[in-house]
């Protein structure tokens, strides 16, 4: 699956996109973030607090308990504000 990072999440992780093959135990967005957090100090810094993040699964907004099995893309980004 492709994982995309936006805004300050990208800055902390040090990547804008990466291709990953998570283990079978990664079933949800929250599981994915926890697993990715083990990849580097930057991943940990950017992904360890899900309350500060939003996610999209195949370009649809997702929750931490949203499934990721069989998806093509997951994106992590900070909350958006509008005006």
C-alpha positions in Angstrom: 0.0 0.0 0.0 1.1 3.6 -0.5 1.2 5.8 2.6 1.1 9.6 2.0 2.1 12.2 4.5 1.1 15.9 4.3 2.1 19.2 6.0 3.9 18.9 9.3 3.5 15.1 9.3 5.6 14.9 6.1 8.2 17.2 7.7 8.5 15.0 10.8 8.5 11.6 8.9 10.9 13.0 6.3 8.9 11.5 3.4 5.9 12.5 1.3 5.1 9.0 0.2 6.3 5.5 0.8 5.3 2.0 -0.3 4.8 -0.4 2.6 3.8 -4.0 3.2 2.5 -4.1 6.8 2.2 -7.4 8.6 -1.1 -9.3 8.8 -1.7 -7.9 12.3 -2.2 -4.4 10.9 -6.0 -4.2 10.4 -6.9 -0.6 11.1 -5.7 2.9 10.5 -4.6 3.0 14.2 -2.7 -0.3 13.8 -1.0 1.1 10.7 0.0 4.3 12.5 1.4 2.3 15.4 3.3 0.0 13.1 4.7 2.9 11.0 5.8 4.6 14.3 8.4 1.8 14.7 10.1 2.6 11.4 12.1 5.6 12.5 12.3 8.4 15.1 10.6 10.7 12.6 7.7 8.3 12.0 7.3 8.0 15.8 7.3 11.7 16.2 4.8 12.3 13.4 2.4 9.4 14.0 2.4 8.4 17.7 -0.5 10.8 18.7 -3.6 10.0 16.6 -5.5 12.7 18.3 -3.4 15.2 16.4 -3.9 13.5 13.0 -6.6 12.8 10.4 -6.4 10.0 7.9 -7.9 9.1 4.6 -8.2 5.5 3.2 -8.4 5.4 -0.6 -9.2 9.2 -0.5 -12.1 8.9 1.9 -11.9 10.3 5.4 -11.2 7.5 8.0 -11.2 6.9 11.7 -8.6 5.1 13.7 -10.7 2.0 13.7 -11.3 2.1 9.9 -10.0 -1.1 8.1 -6.9 -1.0 5.9 -6.9 -4.6 4.7 -6.7 -4.5 0.9 -6.6 -0.8 0.5 -4.3 0.9 -2.0 -3.6 4.2 -0.2 -3.6 5.7 3.3 -2.9 9.4 3.9 -2.0 11.0 7.2 -2.4 14.8 7.7 -3.1 17.4 10.3 -6.7 18.5 11.0 -7.9 21.1 8.4 -9.5 24.4 9.1 -11.6 26.4 6.8 -12.7 30.0 6.5 
